[in-house]
Amino acid sequence: MSGPHVIRGAVALPEAELVWRFSRSSGPGGQHVNTSDSQVELRFDLAATEALPAVWKERALERLAGRLTGGVLTVRASEHRSQWRNRETAAVRMTALLAEATAPPPKARRATRIPRGINERRLREKKQRSDTKRGRSGRWD
């Protein structure tokens, strides 16, 4: 593969903890598809890994709970005819999933008030616009 699978910063997926499985892929490829194992299934035991910091691991387990099977995260790739390209696609997908799942929660939004001057100016401009439109009608009040 092309180097370590970096999640974020200095944290990377250890190659020893990745389990690769290959099978025949459906889809385009003609006779070639019936003879080669080009579909890739990549598994990573998220529950048992020591490669991730404890906080990240907790976050990922919580956020990916619906995708995990017994604590194992599985990604499949079969878009390409080449097993090599499917391997790269699966690895990229896995790292992207883990990067998103381990990201810190967004900052809480602080509620702010609209300054009184801005609100007054808005109402004044609405009133002027209203007067302008009222002046266009055929009535002269």
N, C-alpha and C positions, 0 to 999 in steps of 0.2 A: 504494500500500500504506500501511499505518498505521505510519509512522515507520521508523527503522532497526531491523534485526533484531539485537538485542543478544544475544550469547552469554553473556558474564559480565563484570561490571565495565565497563570502558570499551571492550572489544573487541566490535565488531559486524561483521556480514557486509556487505561493500560491495555495493551494488545493481548496480554495474557488472560484478561477477564472477558474478552469478546469471544463469543461462540458463533462461528459461521456455519451455515448449512446451505447446500445447493440442491436445486431440483429443476425439473424441466419447466420451462416457462411457456405459458400460452401466448398467443398473439402472433405478430408477424415474424417471418423467418423461413417460411417454406419448409423444405425437408430438413434444413439445419435445426429447426426448433425441436424436432422429434429425436434428435441424437445428442444434443448438448444440454448440460445442466447450467442454464444461464440465469435462472431466478435465484436471488440471494435472500437469505433470511439471517438477519443479524440479531443476536440476543445478548443482553447485558443484565447481569443480576444486580439490580439496583439495591435490593434489600441487604445483600451480603457484602457489597463493595466497601473497601477501605480507602479507595482512591479519592473520594469526595469528602470535603469537610463536613462535619456532622450537621451543621445548619443547612447546608445545601442539600444534603441527603434527605433530611427531614422534609424540606420544602418540596423536593422532587417527588418523594413518596406520596405526599399529600396531593400535589397538583396532577400527578400522572396516575392516580389511583384507578381511574377508569380504564387505563391502557395496560395496566400491569396484570400479569398472570402469575400468581405466587411470588410476587416481588421481582419478576423478570420482565424487562422491557424488550419488546420484539418489534423489529422494523423489517419490512419486505421491500424489495426492489426488483422489478422485472421489465422496466421500460425499454431497456437497450438489448440489442442482440448479443452484446459482449458481456461475459461474466465479469470481466475486469471493471467495465464501466458501471455495471450494477453494484459491484462491491463498493466502488467509490460513492455512488449515489446513496447507498444504504448507510455508509459511514457518515456522510455529510448530514443526512436526515437525522441520524441518531444524535450527533453532536448538537445540531440545531434544536432538537427536542429538549435535550438536557440543558442547554444554555438558557432556553426560555423558561424551563421549569425551575431552574435554580436561581433565576434573576431575583433581586430583592424586590419586595413589593413597592409599588409606586408611592411617592410622597402623598400624604393626605392633603386634600384641598382645603385651604383655609377660606372660610366664607368671608367675603368683604362686602362693605356697603357701597352703594353708588353715591358719590359726593353730591351734596345738595345742589351745588351750582350747575353741575352737568344735567341733573334732572330738570331744574328750572329752565335752563336753556332749551332743552328738548321740548318742554311744554310751550315755551314762548314761540319757538319755530313752528310747532304744530298749529298754534293759534294763528300765526301769520299766514301759513299755508291755507288754513281754513278760510280766513278772511279773503285771501286772493281768489280762491275758488268760488266763494259766495258772491264776490264782485262780478264774476263772469256771467251769472244768471241774468235773465231778462228783467227781473224785478229790481226796482230801485227803492230800497227801504231806508 
